[in-house]
Amino acid sequence: MSALAGKTALVTGGSRGIGRGIAERLGRDGARVAVHYNGNEEAAKDTVAAIEAAGGAAFAIRTELGVPDDAATLWAAFDAHADGVDIIVNNAGIDGVREPIAGTDEAAFDRVFAVNTKAPFFVTKFGLDRLRDGGRIINISTGLTHGAHMPELIAYTMTKGAINAMTNVLAKEVGVRGITVNAVAPGIVDTDMNASFLNDPDMVAAVTAMSPLRRLAQPAEVADVVGFLASEDGRWVTGQWIDATGGALL
């Protein structure tokens, strides 16, 4: 029997990059996956098709995050397809402006917090009424919260620091229901978000050198950690920030 047979999962930002890798992994493990997306309908359809081609089940839901009532709108769309959820993966996010503090204006700061921190907070809040006992909440964080690595991503890093705090506190609150809450922290992964600077061979070499494994991370590297946490094997891990940087912080 598949590890997640009979389970339903929501993956925000599930149509591309790390989110797609997670959606496909959970689908292979037997979960029925809600692939949330913002604007790229074609990518969402491709992800659903890939999950179904591998023998899984999935459906796509569109909601813009970072706007008023985004979480309520997302769950209304979800409810049209499923009755309850077992796994919530808060993956959707933006990097915002790539500027140090002097170049970050108030509008840019508010926007990155609205998408990366406020949205997952309220997606989780409204999801708790739908999340079955013994469920999983998995937040995608970043290795940047452990060390001042990229000053130009100060606001982004702050959003994920807040997600780490939410992970710890929420794990204490919902543990009585058998629900685990964890944060998975990737490093630099070969995704659309990072394509602009990974097109430079010198940058790829520098990123590769960060890890003692000497290679560039792929979405599957992160997805497999999420797959473990979502499974029964991950039942005794909660409230944790899990380094999935390939040792880049060593």
N, C-alpha and C positions, 0 to 999 in steps of 0.2 A: 504494500500500500504506500502511496506517496505520502511524504512527511506532512503535507498540509492539506490532504484530501478533506473536503467538506468545509474548508475555511474560506473566508472572503477577506480580501485585502484591498486597501486603498493606498495608492502611491501618488502623492502629489508631484507634479512635474514629471510624470511617468512616461512621457513620450520620447524623450531624448536623453542622451548622456548617461549619467549615473542612474537617473530615474528609470530609464528604459532598461538598463541592465538589471536593476532591482525587480522591475515588473516581470521581466522575462524569467528571472530566477525563481520568483515566487510562483509564477505560472507553471514552470517545469516541476515544481515541488507539489503541485496539485491544487493550489489556491485559485479561486476565481478572482481576477484582478480588475479593480477599477483603475483605469489609466487616466489620471487627471491631466489636462493640458490647458494652456492659456489661449494661444492663438494659432498654433500650427496643427490644423486638423489632419493634414496629410501624414505628418509624423505620428500622430496618435493612431490613425487608422493602420499605418504600417506596423506599429508596435502591437496592436490588437491582433493583426493578421499573423505576425510572427509567433505570438503566444499560441494562437489557435493552430497554426501549422505544426507546432511542436506537441500538440495534443492537449493543450490547456484551454482555459476559458477566460474571456476578458470582455470588458466593455469600456468605452471612452466617455468621459464627462468633461465638459468645458466650463471653466469658471476663471475669471480674472481675479488674481489675488492682489492684495494691497489696496483694495478699494472698500468703501463701506458695505457691510453686509456680505462680504465675500464668503465667509465660512458658512453662513446660513444658506447662501445660494449653492455652494458646493454640496452640502449635505442634502438639499432638496433634489439636486440632480442625481446624487447617489441613491437616494431613497426610491427613485423611480425604477431602479434596476435591482435593488437588493434589500433584504430585510435583515439589518444588523451587519456588524463587521467584527472581524477577529484580529486584524492586523492593520495598524495605521502607520504609514511611513511618511513622515514630514520631510520631504526631499526638496520641494520647489524652492528656488532661491535665485537671487541676482547678485552680481558682485558690485553693482552700483558704480559710482565714479572711481576711477583708479587715480586717486589723489591723496596726498598726505593731508593732515588736518588743515593746513592753510588753504588748500584748494577745495575743501569740502564745504559746500554751502548748505543752508538749512533745508532747502527743498530736496537736495540729493540725499542728505542724512535721513530725512523723514521717509523718503521713498524706500530706501534699502531696509529700514526698520519695519516699515509697513508690510513688505513682502516676506522678509526673512524671520521676523520675530513676532509681530502682531498676528499675522495670518496663521502660522502654526499653533500659536497659543489658542486662538479661538476655534480653529479646526479641531484641535484636541478637546477643548472645552465642550463643544457641541457634539463631538464624537463619543464622549464618555457615556452618554445615554444610549448609544447604539452599540458600544463595544461590549462584547460578551465577556463574562468572567473568565479568567485565564488567558486574556488577550495580550497583545503586544503593541507597544508604542515605541517606534524607532525613529529617532531624530537624526538627520544628517548634519553634522557639525563640520569642523575643519581643524586640521593640525595647526593652523595659524593662531589658535587661541592659546597655544602652549609655546610662547616665545615671540619676540617682536621681530618677525621675519620680513614682513612686507609693509612698511609704513604707508605705502600708497593704498593699502586696503584696510585702513584703520577703522572706518565705519563698518565695513563688512565683518571684520574680525569681532567688533563689539556686538554685532547682531548674534553671532554664533556663541559668544561668551554668555549672552542671555539665554540662549537655547540650552547650553550646558547646565546653567543654574535651574532652569525649568525641569530638565531631566532629573536632577537630583531630588528636588522638592516633590515633584509629582510622583516619583517612585515610592516615596514614603507614604503618600496619601492613598494611592490606589493598590498598594501591595496587598491590602486586606481582601481584595477581590481576586487575587492571584494574577494580577496584571503586572507585567514587567515593563520598565521604561529605561531605554538606553540611548546613548548618543554614539554614532559611528563617525569618526573623524578622518576623512581622506586627506591626502596631500594633493599634489598637482596630478590630475588625471587627464588622459587624452580624450577631451570632450569638446563640444562646440564652444562652450564658455571660454575655453583656453586656447582655441584654435588660432587666435590672432597672434599670440606670441610663440606658439609651438610650431608655427610655420618656419621659424628661424632655426636652422640646424644647430647653431651654437647654443641657442636656448635649450633645445632638446638635449644636447650633450650635458649642459649644466644641470638640468632637472634630473637626468638619468644618474648623474654623479651624486646626487643628494642621498640616494638610497644605497645601502650596502649590497642590495640585490642587483644593482646596476641595470635597471630597465625602467621604462616609463609605464606608469600604472594604466590599466584599462578599466572600464566600468565594472567588468566582471569581478575584479579584485575586491571592490567595495560591496558589490551585490552578494558575494558569497558570505561575507561577514554578516550582512543583514539576514541572509537565508538561515544561518545558524541561530541568530537571536530570535527569529520568527518561529523556529521549530521547537519541538518538545525538548531537544537537547539543550536549548538555551534557557530553560525554565528557572535556573538558579542564579542567573546573572541579571542584576537590576541596579539602576542608579549609576551606571558606569559610563565613563568616557573612554571609548575604545579606539586606540591609535591604529588607524588603517593607512598609514603613510608609507608603508614599506621600509620602516626604520629611518625615515628621513630626519627624525628628531633626535636620533642617537648622538 
